[in-house]
Amino acid sequence: MTDISGTLSICRRAGRLVGGADEVKSSVSRREARLVLLSADLSENSAADIKRLCGRENIACLNIPMTMDGISEAVGKRWGIIAVTDAGFAKSLIRKLSDL
């Protein structure tokens, strides 16, 4: 999990991370998002809404084994929904999540 936290932290510092439902929806709609990540404690309604939008736009959407508090520790913001806007970071996170 520290690999995921570290990658998210670097992604945030590089300016390639968008957080919060409205910002992520906007990023997905503009097709800037390369990957959307959902926290383990996100509400089912919020998760279903984002998954539906990502499916429509053909953008990967994955659940991560981190709570909003865990994401907060990694990136400095308490978000339940985050979008990665860089293809390299997205690929790295998908690989790390598949290894879990």
Backbone as CSV, one residue per row, in Angstrom:
resi,resn,N_x,N_y,N_z,CA_x,CA_y,CA_z,C_x,C_y,C_z
1,MET,0.823,-1.197,0.000,0.000,0.000,0.000,0.863,1.255,0.000
2,THR,2.058,1.191,0.578,2.920,2.368,0.583,3.357,2.736,-0.826
3,ASP,3.457,1.738,-1.730,3.777,2.045,-3.123,2.683,2.904,-3.736
4,ILE,1.437,2.560,-3.455,0.307,3.324,-3.984,0.306,4.725,-3.381
5,SER,0.502,4.808,-2.075,0.543,6.111,-1.399,1.653,6.980,-1.954
6,GLY,2.817,6.394,-2.141,3.958,7.140,-2.669,3.713,7.640,-4.080
7,THR,3.146,6.793,-4.910,2.858,7.192,-6.286,1.805,8.294,-6.317
8,LEU,0.778,8.180,-5.487,-0.236,9.233,-5.415,0.369,10.553,-4.950
9,SER,1.271,10.476,-3.983,1.928,11.677,-3.466,2.752,12.361,-4.559
10,ILE,3.520,11.591,-5.298,4.331,12.145,-6.386,3.423,12.722,-7.474
11,CYS,2.358,12.011,-7.774,1.397,12.457,-8.777,0.784,13.801,-8.382
12,ARG,0.455,13.944,-7.121,-0.123,15.199,-6.615,0.879,16.350,-6.753
13,ARG,2.121,16.083,-6.353,3.146,17.129,-6.445,3.441,17.531,-7.881
14,ALA,3.259,16.579,-8.798,3.478,16.861,-10.222,2.286,17.575,-10.862
15,GLY,1.217,17.739,-10.098,0.036,18.418,-10.630,-0.804,17.541,-11.539
16,ARG,-0.690,16.228,-11.387,-1.403,15.287,-12.245,-2.499,14.530,-11.518
17,LEU,-3.007,15.125,-10.446,-4.052,14.491,-9.657,-5.188,15.482,-9.448
18,VAL,-6.410,15.025,-9.683,-7.605,15.835,-9.493,-8.456,15.113,-8.458
19,GLY,-9.044,15.850,-7.532,-9.830,15.201,-6.500,-11.178,15.844,-6.266
20,GLY,-12.071,15.047,-5.683,-13.417,15.518,-5.399,-14.354,15.150,-6.535
21,ALA,-15.584,14.841,-6.202,-16.546,14.348,-7.186,-16.733,15.301,-8.369
22,ASP,-16.969,16.565,-8.109,-17.242,17.510,-9.198,-16.039,17.700,-10.112
23,GLU,-14.851,17.840,-9.522,-13.638,18.029,-10.319,-13.321,16.786,-11.149
24,VAL,-13.511,15.617,-10.549,-13.244,14.370,-11.271,-14.250,14.194,-12.405
25,LYS,-15.522,14.459,-12.150,-16.537,14.357,-13.212,-16.190,15.279,-14.379
26,SER,-15.761,16.480,-14.061,-15.379,17.428,-15.096,-14.167,16.918,-15.883
27,SER,-13.189,16.384,-15.196,-11.993,15.850,-15.834,-12.327,14.664,-16.741
28,VAL,-13.220,13.810,-16.278,-13.648,12.658,-17.078,-14.415,13.146,-18.311
29,SER,-15.309,14.076,-18.140,-16.109,14.599,-19.255,-15.231,15.264,-20.316
30,ARG,-14.165,15.930,-19.870,-13.228,16.569,-20.804,-12.212,15.572,-21.356
31,ARG,-12.286,14.313,-20.899,-11.390,13.229,-21.302,-9.941,13.515,-20.942
32,GLU,-9.732,14.245,-19.857,-8.386,14.498,-19.338,-7.949,13.388,-18.393
33,ALA,-8.890,12.785,-17.702,-8.583,11.725,-16.743,-8.126,10.479,-17.483
34,ARG,-7.100,9.838,-16.956,-6.614,8.574,-17.508,-7.019,7.399,-16.624
35,LEU,-7.271,7.696,-15.354,-7.639,6.677,-14.384,-8.392,7.354,-13.251
36,VAL,-9.466,6.726,-12.807,-10.216,7.233,-11.660,-10.115,6.197,-10.556
37,LEU,-9.822,6.660,-9.342,-9.668,5.786,-8.184,-10.712,6.131,-7.137
38,LEU,-11.314,5.106,-6.556,-12.354,5.276,-5.549,-11.885,4.713,-4.227
39,SER,-12.071,5.476,-3.151,-11.649,5.020,-1.824,-12.538,3.877,-1.342
40,ALA,-12.017,3.127,-0.398,-12.738,1.968,0.142,-13.997,2.374,0.898
41,ASP,-14.038,3.581,1.435,-15.184,4.007,2.230,-16.094,5.011,1.509
42,LEU,-16.002,5.055,0.188,-16.871,5.918,-0.609,-18.284,5.334,-0.626
43,SER,-19.290,6.191,-0.588,-20.673,5.703,-0.599,-20.974,4.977,-1.907
44,GLU,-21.877,4.017,-1.830,-22.247,3.222,-3.002,-22.848,4.090,-4.100
45,ASN,-23.655,5.075,-3.733,-24.275,5.953,-4.730,-23.224,6.771,-5.480
46,SER,-22.269,7.322,-4.748,-21.206,8.103,-5.392,-20.368,7.225,-6.304
47,ALA,-20.031,6.028,-5.833,-19.230,5.100,-6.629,-19.963,4.708,-7.908
48,ALA,-21.255,4.401,-7.792,-22.036,3.994,-8.966,-22.119,5.123,-9.988
49,ASP,-22.282,6.348,-9.522,-22.380,7.509,-10.403,-21.080,7.704,-11.195
50,ILE,-19.958,7.645,-10.509,-18.659,7.832,-11.159,-18.355,6.667,-12.094
51,LYS,-18.647,5.446,-11.664,-18.397,4.280,-12.519,-19.204,4.359,-13.808
52,ARG,-20.429,4.815,-13.710,-21.288,4.961,-14.888,-20.682,5.978,-15.862
53,LEU,-20.236,7.113,-15.347,-19.635,8.145,-16.188,-18.336,7.647,-16.820
54,CYS,-17.505,6.968,-16.036,-16.249,6.436,-16.572,-16.509,5.394,-17.642
55,GLY,-17.513,4.559,-17.434,-17.873,3.569,-18.431,-18.310,4.207,-19.744
56,ARG,-19.079,5.261,-19.628,-19.560,5.967,-20.810,-18.404,6.607,-21.586
57,GLU,-17.396,7.093,-20.857,-16.257,7.765,-21.487,-15.086,6.815,-21.729
58,ASN,-15.246,5.535,-21.367,-14.223,4.506,-21.548,-12.916,4.845,-20.805
59,ILE,-13.062,5.229,-19.547,-11.922,5.542,-18.679,-11.917,4.543,-17.531
60,ALA,-10.744,3.986,-17.245,-10.616,2.990,-16.179,-11.005,3.593,-14.832
61,CYS,-11.762,2.824,-14.062,-12.210,3.245,-12.733,-12.004,2.066,-11.788
62,LEU,-11.166,2.255,-10.785,-10.807,1.169,-9.873,-11.025,1.553,-8.420
63,ASN,-11.360,0.558,-7.619,-11.411,0.738,-6.171,-10.002,0.521,-5.637
64,ILE,-9.618,1.318,-4.661,-8.303,1.136,-4.050,-8.480,0.782,-2.578
65,PRO,-7.530,0.047,-2.030,-7.632,-0.367,-0.631,-7.170,0.725,0.332
66,MET,-7.668,1.930,0.131,-7.343,3.063,1.001,-8.634,3.782,1.341
67,THR,-8.728,4.235,2.573,-9.873,5.046,2.974,-9.601,6.502,2.609
68,MET,-10.581,7.347,2.802,-10.388,8.776,2.566,-9.285,9.330,3.463
69,ASP,-9.199,8.828,4.678,-8.136,9.272,5.581,-6.766,8.845,5.066
70,GLY,-6.681,7.647,4.504,-5.421,7.171,3.930,-5.003,8.008,2.734
71,ILE,-5.972,8.360,1.914,-5.688,9.224,0.764,-5.228,10.591,1.257
72,SER,-5.875,11.069,2.313,-5.504,12.354,2.896,-4.052,12.360,3.365
73,GLU,-3.623,11.282,3.973,-2.228,11.180,4.426,-1.262,11.202,3.248
74,ALA,-1.663,10.591,2.134,-0.787,10.506,0.969,-0.713,11.802,0.177
75,VAL,-1.853,12.483,0.010,-1.890,13.641,-0.896,-2.198,14.968,-0.215
76,GLY,-2.561,14.930,1.047,-2.816,16.171,1.757,-4.233,16.701,1.643
77,LYS,-5.107,15.971,0.984,-6.515,16.355,0.850,-7.373,15.143,1.152
78,ARG,-8.512,15.342,1.789,-9.409,14.226,2.121,-10.411,14.049,0.988
79,TRP,-10.040,13.203,0.047,-10.866,12.918,-1.111,-11.272,11.453,-1.121
80,GLY,-12.447,11.164,-1.636,-12.887,9.789,-1.814,-12.829,9.370,-3.272
81,ILE,-12.747,10.360,-4.144,-12.676,10.120,-5.587,-11.516,10.949,-6.130
82,ILE,-10.601,10.272,-6.822,-9.471,10.991,-7.412,-9.266,10.531,-8.851
83,ALA,-8.770,11.434,-9.663,-8.478,11.119,-11.060,-7.019,11.423,-11.340
84,VAL,-6.373,10.526,-12.040,-4.990,10.701,-12.478,-5.050,11.166,-13.925
85,THR,-4.362,12.266,-14.224,-4.436,12.837,-15.564,-3.196,12.565,-16.409
86,ASP,-2.287,11.767,-15.907,-1.068,11.434,-16.628,-1.070,9.936,-16.956
87,ALA,-0.838,9.589,-18.214,-0.891,8.187,-18.640,0.172,7.330,-17.947
88,GLY,1.358,7.866,-17.731,2.422,7.112,-17.069,2.085,6.780,-15.626
89,PHE,1.612,7.767,-14.889,1.198,7.527,-13.505,0.024,6.548,-13.456
90,ALA,-0.912,6.693,-14.385,-2.074,5.805,-14.422,-1.632,4.361,-14.651
91,LYS,-0.747,4.154,-15.598,-0.251,2.814,-15.894,0.463,2.212,-14.688
92,SER,1.266,3.021,-14.023,1.995,2.563,-12.835,1.029,2.154,-11.724
93,LEU,0.018,2.958,-11.490,-0.964,2.648,-10.437,-1.780,1.401,-10.779
94,ILE,-2.149,1.249,-12.033,-2.900,0.053,-12.433,-2.047,-1.189,-12.193
95,ARG,-0.773,-1.119,-12.538,0.136,-2.249,-12.328,0.278,-2.565,-10.825
96,LYS,0.434,-1.536,-10.014,0.585,-1.742,-8.568,-0.688,-2.303,-7.954
97,LEU,-1.841,-1.838,-8.407,-3.107,-2.333,-7.886,-3.375,-3.779,-8.317
98,SER,-2.919,-4.141,-9.495,-3.137,-5.520,-9.951,-2.240,-6.498,-9.193
99,ASP,-1.143,-6.022,-8.618,-0.230,-6.864,-7.850,-0.754,-7.139,-6.442
100,LEU,-1.772,-6.412,-6.006,-2.296,-6.603,-4.652,-3.116,-7.875,-4.541
